[in-house]
Amino acid sequence: MATLQKVNLGTPPTAVDGDTSRVANTKVNANVDVLAKQATLTSIAPLTAVRALTAADVGQRVTFSFTGAQTVPLPQASTCAADQILLLRNAGAAAVTLSKATGSSDTIGLSKLNPGETALLDTDGTSKWSVLMRGRSNSDNESVNGILTASGGITANGVVISAYASPIVYLNDTSASGFADVRFQSNGTTRWSLQKSTANNFNFSRFDATGAFLDNPLSFAAATGVGAFTQRPTFAGNTAWDSGNLTPANYMPKTGGTFTGAVTFPQSTAAGGLLIGTGGVLYLYDGGSGSIAMRTGGVSKFFTFDAVGNGNAVNGSWINGSDARLKSEIVEIDSPLDRILALRGVFYELKSNPGVRQVGVIAQEVQAQFPEVVSAMGGEDDYLGVSYGNLVGPLIEAVKELSSKLDAANKRIDKLEGGAS
């Protein structure tokens, strides 16, 4: 607004040094012109159709009454006098966007008027429209089209944040070295919080009934993103395994592995056995004197392997499958007696168990006659072993051949003795 002028009344009582009547009246008229421009706002008819506002609308109360969202250009600031004002009201049902005049580079301090809002703008007469006052909407609901900044706190019974695409809530620690918290209270006392720490880690924090900090049950490191629990969690009531109660290196994976030490089962009962399938239990235990026993039934039904390598079937037998239905290419053993006679039955002592006399055969000698019953036993030295039970077949045939020869010899003897008598 232009500066008002004062009339110089002069020095009393004559006032001959003051303004003349014409000069005084000229100043008064100039003041009237200035004040006339600041007259009480008047309203124009509500706008129901979009049009650009002009300098003629300045000093007026302009009401928008659109049925949908619209954009209204403001008067070009340079066409208005400095400090002139414009009162805008949105009586419509949608937001009204305020834009600069076509071809101008004006700046406007307000981008939108939400439904029910009022704004008083003034211009610098050059290139700017500023907001002098902004009235709230005509309900308890408020909308902020830009950024809401609060240097203190914000208290609300409920906060709803929505956007067409991607609503975002920022808690900006401008110091870059402080905390940023979202706190959850019970009757004014903090019990939980989501926190950015001074080290920029993310913490889920717990507080006691007085609001005193207890701990961070869950934290995520800013550098690695790795989460850490200070308490062991449970899942469906079950405690999770972790490095505190499980050492993976001490367990055999399902895909197999190698035991580096002894494996011990504590007892020879079902609790210490290995379940094989659904119907049998295999027990491996020390039967005494360093032997290994496998029990298949009652206490007296088991097999043992003693410290010197002997196998024993206690109250049982070693049984080999021999059903004709399992075999093909069946032929009788040729020259069984000659083959048996080529073998030696020997007494011997094992080099690994000196002083203990044993009886058997020599595998290499048996292999020359019956290679089918000799097998390499593996290991570094690939020792040969004999399936003694399979020698029963050759022995049977050898006995039969010997029996035939004995019968023939007896007939000849009988014949000779008969002729002599």
Beta strands, then each sheet from edge to edge (+ up, - down):
strand 1: 42-43
strand 2: 60-64
strand 3: 70-73
strand 4: 85-90
strand 5: 96-99
strand 6: 107-108
strand 7: 112-113
strand 8: 118-123
strand 9: 128-135
strand 10: 180-186
strand 11: 189-196
strand 12: 202-207
strand 13: 213-220
strand 14: 227-229
strand 15: 234-235
strand 16: 238-239
strand 17: 274-276
strand 18: 280-286
strand 19: 292-295
strand 20: 302-305
strand 21: 311-314
strand 22: 346-349
strand 23: 357-360
strand 24: 374-376
strand 25: 384-386
sheet 1: 1+ 2+ 4+ 8- 9+ 6+
sheet 2: 3+ 5+ 7-
sheet 3: 10+ 11- 12+ 13- 14+
sheet 4: 15+ 16-
sheet 5: 17+ 18- 19+ 20- 21+
sheet 6: 22+ 23-
sheet 7: 24+ 25-
end
